[in-house]
């Protein structure tokens, strides 16, 4: 399956809308927070899809692939 470029881009466009990290870009959430969702359940809808995507990226050691997107979207 080919990665969805729009979904990967949204990781650095969409901010967490609730919780301890409210206002943080999904792509910048700490790993422990994403792991917590993997244990307790991802929310429904787009936020859940984005969180699951970040979980899979981190689980498979692919975070470095997001560096160009992060730099393009945030300048970091």
C-alpha positions as CSV (number, residue, x, y, z in Angstrom):
1,X,0.0,0.0,0.0
2,X,1.4,3.4,-1.0
3,X,1.4,6.1,1.8
4,X,-1.2,8.8,1.5
5,X,0.8,12.0,1.0
6,X,-2.1,14.2,2.1
7,X,-2.5,12.3,5.4
8,X,1.3,12.6,6.1
9,X,1.1,16.3,5.4
10,X,-1.9,16.7,7.8
11,X,0.3,15.4,10.6
12,X,1.9,18.9,10.6
13,X,-1.2,20.9,9.8
14,X,-3.7,19.5,12.3
15,X,-3.4,20.3,16.0
16,X,-4.6,18.1,18.9
17,X,-8.0,19.5,19.8
18,X,-8.2,18.3,23.4
19,X,-6.3,16.9,26.3
20,X,-2.9,17.6,27.9
21,X,-1.4,18.4,24.5
22,X,-4.2,20.6,23.2
23,X,-2.9,22.8,20.4
24,X,0.2,20.7,19.6
25,X,0.6,19.5,16.0
26,X,-0.2,15.7,15.7
27,X,3.3,15.1,14.2
28,X,4.9,16.8,17.3
29,X,3.1,14.8,20.0
30,X,5.4,12.9,22.4
31,X,5.7,9.2,21.8
32,X,4.4,8.3,25.3
33,X,1.1,10.2,24.5
34,X,0.6,8.3,21.3
35,X,1.4,5.0,23.0
36,X,-1.2,5.8,25.6
37,X,-3.8,6.1,22.9
38,X,-2.7,2.8,21.4
39,X,-3.4,1.2,24.8
40,X,-6.6,3.0,25.7
41,X,-8.1,3.4,22.2
42,X,-7.8,6.0,19.4
43,X,-10.6,8.5,19.1
44,X,-13.0,8.3,16.2
45,X,-12.7,10.4,13.1
46,X,-9.8,12.2,11.5
47,X,-7.9,12.8,14.8
48,X,-8.0,9.0,15.4
49,X,-6.7,8.3,11.9
50,X,-3.9,10.8,12.3
51,X,-2.9,9.4,15.8
52,X,-3.0,5.8,14.4
53,X,-0.7,6.9,11.5
54,X,1.8,8.5,14.0
55,X,1.7,5.3,16.1
56,X,2.5,3.1,13.1
57,X,5.3,5.5,12.0
58,X,6.8,5.4,15.5
59,X,6.3,1.7,15.9
60,X,8.2,0.9,12.7
61,X,11.0,3.4,13.4
62,X,10.1,5.6,10.4
63,X,9.9,9.0,12.2
64,X,12.9,10.2,10.1
65,X,10.7,10.0,7.0
66,X,8.6,12.9,8.4
67,X,11.6,15.3,8.7
68,X,11.2,16.8,5.2
69,X,7.4,17.3,5.7
70,X,8.0,18.8,9.2
71,X,10.6,21.2,7.8
72,X,8.4,22.2,4.9
73,X,5.3,22.8,7.0
74,X,6.8,24.3,10.2
75,X,10.3,25.4,9.4
76,X,11.7,23.2,12.2
